[in-house]
Amino acid sequence: MKALELRELSDEELKKRLIDEEENLAHMRFQHATAQLESFAKLRTGRRDIARMKTVLHERELKGKTEVEKPSGETQREESKTQSKR
């Protein structure tokens, strides 16, 4: 799944898909251990999809924190301009 597609999902839907994908990965690891997995590439794809999902969730978490910490109405560029004038 592409990162753009993941960014369109809500937090709840993304977390649900993450849990499902982690369960699927565990199942594929078991299949690999018992030599029943058809393609090792599926493991790689599953790990990368999980990493993408976690990245999008982390980005949202950081974005939420930075919006709370910024003063209302000021951007970072405006803040640096006012500090350099002082």
Secondary structure, 3 states (H helix, E strand, C coil): CCHHHHHCCCHHHHHHHHHHHHHHHHHHHHHHHCCCCCCCHHHHHHHHHHHHHHHHHHHHHHHHHHHHHCCCCCCHHHHHHHHHHC
